[in-house]
């Protein structure tokens, strides 16, 4: 999740963030399953973005909004990205 957050900080879209999560889970042997199961390594969100239920798409959009808001509240980041200084 740290890598996904870092990618979000440099402009990854919610769809790209989801794809990174799917890549991570898949690389660790997880596959699609109707519910999350640690023993069989199945997860219901290992789907293409367009097939992901809207409520889960909303989570990635919210995550992006939270990360971007926190970046603006961080003095070092907001000072170096202040559009009025351009």
C-alpha positions as CSV (number, residue, x, y, z in Angstrom):
1,X,0.0,0.0,0.0
2,X,3.0,2.3,0.5
3,X,4.0,2.0,-3.1
4,X,0.4,2.7,-4.2
5,X,0.3,5.8,-2.0
6,X,3.6,7.0,-3.4
7,X,2.3,6.5,-7.0
8,X,-0.8,8.4,-6.0
9,X,1.4,11.3,-4.8
10,X,2.9,11.6,-8.3
11,X,-0.4,11.5,-10.1
12,X,-1.6,7.9,-10.3
13,X,-5.3,7.7,-11.0
14,X,-7.7,5.5,-8.9
15,X,-7.7,3.0,-11.8
16,X,-3.9,2.9,-11.8
17,X,-3.8,2.5,-8.0
18,X,-6.2,-0.4,-8.3
19,X,-4.1,-2.0,-11.0
20,X,-1.0,-1.8,-8.7
21,X,-2.9,-3.5,-5.9
22,X,-4.0,-6.3,-8.3
23,X,-0.4,-6.7,-9.5
24,X,0.8,-6.9,-5.9
25,X,-1.7,-9.5,-4.9
26,X,-1.2,-11.5,-8.1
27,X,2.6,-11.5,-7.6
28,X,2.0,-13.1,-4.2
29,X,-0.2,-15.9,-5.5
30,X,-3.6,-14.4,-5.0
31,X,-6.4,-15.0,-7.5
32,X,-10.0,-13.9,-7.8
33,X,-12.5,-15.5,-5.4
34,X,-16.0,-14.5,-4.2
35,X,-14.7,-13.5,-0.8
36,X,-11.3,-12.8,0.8
37,X,-9.7,-16.0,2.0
38,X,-6.3,-16.0,3.5
39,X,-5.9,-19.8,3.2
40,X,-6.7,-20.1,-0.5
41,X,-5.4,-16.6,-1.3
42,X,-8.5,-15.5,-3.0
43,X,-9.8,-11.9,-3.1
44,X,-13.0,-10.5,-4.6
45,X,-11.3,-7.3,-5.9
46,X,-8.9,-9.0,-8.2
47,X,-10.8,-7.8,-11.2
48,X,-10.4,-5.3,-14.0
49,X,-11.3,-1.8,-12.9
50,X,-14.5,-1.7,-15.1
51,X,-15.8,-4.9,-13.3
52,X,-14.9,-3.6,-9.8
53,X,-18.1,-2.7,-7.9
54,X,-18.7,1.0,-7.7
55,X,-18.3,1.0,-3.9
56,X,-14.8,-0.3,-4.3
57,X,-13.9,2.1,-7.0
58,X,-15.1,4.8,-4.6
59,X,-12.6,3.6,-2.0
60,X,-9.7,4.3,-4.5
61,X,-11.1,7.7,-5.3
62,X,-11.4,8.5,-1.6
63,X,-7.8,7.3,-1.0
64,X,-6.6,9.6,-3.8
65,X,-8.5,12.5,-2.3
66,X,-7.1,11.9,1.2
67,X,-3.5,11.6,-0.1
68,X,-3.8,14.7,-2.2
69,X,-5.4,16.7,0.7
70,X,-2.7,15.6,3.2
71,X,0.0,16.6,0.7
72,X,-1.5,20.1,0.6
73,X,-1.4,20.2,4.4
74,X,2.2,19.2,4.5
75,X,4.3,22.4,4.8
76,X,7.3,21.1,2.8
77,X,5.2,19.8,0.0
78,X,2.8,22.6,-0.3
79,X,5.6,25.2,-0.2
80,X,7.4,23.5,-3.1
81,X,4.2,23.1,-5.1
82,X,2.6,26.5,-4.5
83,X,1.2,27.7,-7.9
84,X,1.5,31.3,-6.9
85,X,5.3,30.9,-6.7
86,X,5.5,30.1,-10.5
